[in-house]
Amino acid sequence: MSLDDLLPFISSRDGALELFNLRRLPRVTLYFRKGRLNCVYLGSKPVDALQARSVIGELIEARKGSFEFIPNAQPRVCPEVLGWPVDHLLISVTTTSDEYAQLADRLPHPETVFELTHIAVPDDTRISDFWKRAHIYLQEGASAQQLATKLGMPVDHARFYLLKLQQLGAVVAVRASQKQKRERRAGVAARLLGSLKKRFFGEGSAWSH
Amino acid sequence: MEPLKVVVAGPVGAGKSTIIRTLSETEVVDTDALASEEIGKETTTVAMDYGTLHLGDQLLYLFGTPGQDRFDFMWDVLSEGALGLLMLVRGDRPEDFGPARRLLDYITSRHPVPYVLGVTRQDQPPVWGPDEVAPFFGVPLERVVGLNAKDPRSAVGPLVRLLELIMAEEQAT
């Protein structure tokens, strides 16, 4: 049974769903109350909203693992109550997974550095959760690889969010030529340009744009 | 005089091999192989294309990078210390703009290399023009040039623009 089949089945009950024997994650515990996912634990620690989305995404992709439901169990500590209706969550995460698959060849390289163009929180909660945590690093310039490490999320998810922010015009790729000095070859361009025009357009011909 | 290199990059089928063949004065060394996946053509570059151009007493190397992601290490190797980067994208294949932007962003964010974006197939309308492509890539219009990679006088356009931009930058500093 996949997680997207399992969640609706048990989410109407209060309690904790423990998932283990997962390939890429330690034990995950999801706490439900009144049809809402209120808290996610990764191992023994609660995670924030951004990490919770990543964890749910990974669980849906995982396909293999074991689970146990503990009725009425609630977390001892939950610093950030998520309050996500399970049906909305499933649609949101499934949409993200589908979108991710479609965008695979366009996702930025993990080492491409991006920076903010303006400070404005995106409306879409999937992206705004990421933005709220990432914008401080993006002010200085950061790559998906760096953000994944700092925010504790899979690098592919960071790449997805960066692409979304790029499409919204909220971030742009940093051009190293504007940040770093490069080797100057004084006069070379002028010399080459003259020879190039002579070769392709002939003596005295002007190249027109 | 030390040779200089210009890197030609872009997604599969953008016209990298074609432009190098058009501009090179020596026979192009290519490393085409039968495509192992469906990429819209029978062969593709698997290591690099290499051509030369003598401009006065200056030798210019033209290096074409393979388009597939699994050769991304070549992008760094070839871009290091390059005079400039010509990023090509097919104007009649907007589905390639995303992968091309990904490649342009990667190279230019890691290497302080001057660049120009060449939009190929301008001789085969309907096709996207430079003014339509520039906003997608988030680059100034002056850095985008339309071309037909098979026509020498058109294919040289991006290289001319690249040199003009380098000159303008040198004069400004």
Interface residues (C-beta under 8 A of the other chain):
Chain A: L103 D105 R106 L107 P108 H109 E111 T112 V113 F114 S143 Q166 V172 A173 V174 R175 A176 S177 K179 Q180 K181 R182 E183 R184 R185 A186 V188 A189 A190 R191 L192 L193 G194 S195 L196 K197 R199 F200 F201 W207 H209
Chain B: L4 L55 G56 Q58 L60 D69 D72 G81 L83 G98 P99 R101 R102 L104 D105 Y106 T108 S109 R110 H111 P112 V113 P114 Y115 G138 V145 P152 R153 V156 G157 L159 V160 R161 L163 E164 I166 M167 E170
